[in-house]
Amino acid sequence: MAKIIVTGNDLRREYELGAVNTIGRHPDNTLQILDRIISKEHAQVLRQPDGTYLFRDLGSLNGSFLRGERVHEHLLREGDEIVLGSTTLTFEERSAQDSLLQKVTIAPAATEALIRQKIQTPPTTHEFLPEREIFDLEVLRRDYEKLRLAHELGRSIGLEVNLEILLEKIIMKAFELIPADRGVILLMEDGVPLPKIAKTRDGKNEQIVLSKSILAEVVNNKASVLSSDATMDSRFSAAHSVIMQGIRSTMTVPLLHHDALLGIMHLDSMIATNAFTEKDLQIFGGIANQAAIAIHNSQLARKIEQEAKTRAQFQRLLSPNLVDQVVQGKLQLEKGGALSEITLLFSDIRGFTSMSESRAPEEIVRMLNEYFELMVDVIFKYEGTLDKFVGDEVIALFGAPVPMQNAELKAVQCALDMQRVLAEFNRTRAAEGQNEIHVGIGINTGMVVTGAIGSSRALQYTAIGDAVNTASRLCSVAQAGQVILSEATYRKVHGDVAAAPLPPVRVKGKADVLRVYNAVGLRRVQGSADATRPG
């Protein structure tokens, strides 16, 4: 995956590149850079049909520079550095790390039978004892070593939350503390350890084969494996993947956080027969303990950041309970569409055009904001989804994006409650000497396509279909204070809603007249003809 690394003002950030990437000070840019020398819309990075990336300066005042020369267009190559003001953009398409990582393979052993015996694990980590309770010098040494490792690793990784950078720092610190030649960190995904980073001490790009037998031992028993001489160790004598490279020493330890296996760390030596000792294994285990905490914190920070972005994206669209489902991953709003039966509600202010012509724009905007605030609260109260505002019109969906029992009834309840809340709002406006607001509402039920529709940079959840058009037409014929139901909706709610039939109407786009009903309230007792008006 191609990316841009942004450095400057003691900051380092990484951005994965999409098809169109804009760069500048303005927050609408894909890559916002808060540098006064950089223009609001400074440059673009565009993916070409052949997969390459083109940097294009958008006529910025202070320019963009490559190797000290001003550049207007440039086909980016690995490692190119574009300077904008005091900020440097480094282009990476396929880093050396990615290349090395592709050379990490997990090879099955010839047979598993000989390594199913219990492999000794490092001593269980204990809490630190109070000073007055320490009488054993070995306990003191052990606790000191844990503190030393925590200090060394903590100083190295700091508060790093970028997982890729964090994993690299962990391996490089392990090389400082342990005489290993190569290192790999694997993280668990769906119960399977997958390589995420691989490093060699000398920077060589070489094949690294991990033993499936050893990884299975670590995963299944959460045990640490130390092989002083993998070519001679009887436990792995049948594990072809270990001996095929002539590896003389290996250490593989679990990354545990509160007994949860986050991944595996592996170090090996290609030279010395007894490169690693029990002491090295203890040190490596201590590094793994601290690394697991840092990795957990990084994953948690990423999850919190993603949840915050998701919540901000959908909290103005969906009711709070649906937002929670999206954040928790229980509800996916994918680009595309799904055919389903839903109920649509259209609400429109009567006389809005003449109202707009006779009042200042600022007053109209203030009035609409107050009105929309009230209406959206009611829609969310009945678990509706806010589709959009169109001028003074409010469009809501019931039964999408997730199926809803009694969606039709909830839509009618919502409409009646909207009229009730609006009546209260009008009493306040009248007391302040302002004109009242009156709305007509149309409701229809039918098959539509719902989904996130739009471009890669702007998606909107909406519904498309003839049933949408019908609901809009019913809204247009509804008089002030009316809630007009289509026959499809009325058939589903007639037992719970008191509604008066109206003369059939002919609407634009329909060859036949439509039978419609005016909902006047909810029945107090199911089957009873008595109804209560809202308000």
Steps between C-alpha positions, in 0.01 A plus 500: 500500500644835396524762771626848579708554813467856632785635712560845643469696824609188691197308373480186287176378344418241236213508251393222268436641154167468323415575139479877560688665786492874569761681709474839670411700810122478458334227712311365196826371354579130514831593660473816707833662587496790745794694355452871431721484191279233344196613299145402593488281190866440431540177302354166393628145479310308232508128428553439128333222296825300507513513881770766531448825691529853363579800724347824370549846651176701472672831431592557864657833596810358670537192282602136540861388480670175400875478561513878538322579173145628466272237350154531343439139397705196589446124466581375847762232558593305812664730754424831324489790746281801418557806721210735571603782730650336809323170429644204309286243318675167443346261249514128575341251266657182625739537789791268568305376801209393278744319271659315789163419653396326180799269546368374834331163457354250744594149394329184629712247682556154359323359805362646821526188715843566652425850632177437682681458828476786743756770434625681808365854530671788678407549866160658553520874545417611854401835637774706662536422868520776759861575597455368854390160367805439280749259655612312189775662293374320187157658542667839526705432186191386312301808596792727413526338156129551436531866593809541282330349197186706556714813521705414190201414285288784635774750421527358148135485402372790711131560436513378141152400377580444131509121494746467210753733662443340840575147377820618332618668821428185701712280273788748485505521881502119516809501275670736748431273796537154340768368256252402226539528123137519392165579655133463408183616675173328416159624616189288543222545244198271528703261715791477253844663550587714197840666444482877539866603508834334432847643559860387464781641710716572194212624284528219245190398309490123538252216528370427852318171554311453826415157630131424510578250777657760726229759431233240579668427834500868592139554390353186654687503832601868523846361562843638419727287285880505530709281271872513568576311180202451276687257275569268793208560737299176514178691557526653151700230321204430271411867441641552152425875497739557791798312362465589133684831559757364743369721780707424809297682767142628524284665763126539453282656771131591533381859517256477790281773642291386797528143371369602155736398219560808284776346290845342493858630499776295339879546503756274341874468443666365187850472646546386858393152611417619851422860425218524752495403866226467759593852609438625145163331504411677825607833351307425181194408706527831686521689170194310378303594812570870452446475124159339552390793716618750238332308217176475696508875566567569130210279392276659761596852388429410138163351598404809700606726212300297250195492726518877544516551123215258442284658770563850365413380149167340587369676811323761285350233277383224733330478835741450792426127535581439133819705530606271785441197276711651223782583742493148648514347153154341526372713213689556176408783263666387182515692175242352265139413568256240628138449396261501795158618609509812714273788597587853393394825665509836321426820692478845340425850635191654345542851360878493538568681172290803592645489852854515356414794276366713787775436758872553525714195407658496847157470661399216265820308571454541876140385477591195289778397737264514798232311308737232368644446848155415635400281207821296498465431872154356435624290206780352711254440785312256274823345366470660161795575274547855381539483123553866422377859514388647169438869559222498759417133437595219738528141373517204739519122452353229723622142462841592355792457534390220734164321488250632752187336638192717452696749289175635350345559841812671631502729197138602565566546872799715409292715264225555756760587763669742258168683465459504880854635561450758226178620668695559823772680304236722340364601840847621590534685171160663542597619849810662343294668230619269221288328237411136543649219292274237345606182324343232287630142526480214251573134585536205264619138527664311217803326352803726452876470466681632807871543548797732516498674165750751368869539422807363677534832684135569585248229580139553605261237628173535309214317330414485130185365336144572396380475861721800580338706227152403619575610858625833365182547293279424803688761700433757227122444520486498883353815645632675810468271800417189294679163506413331171540121477518298183276196469808273538581658837140521618442126442784423743399743778119524476459297819710744703444833324180696464491644149232661286480411130547792265392538137739318265778723369685511172869575532776568251659187357207270583247389239245386758351699785624419851279412795623697801413539868546775753640363828339681792628303798577165660225265616490469878378141489586275210192449285318796654375778276595761759808701418703766667630797310860601557561805709 
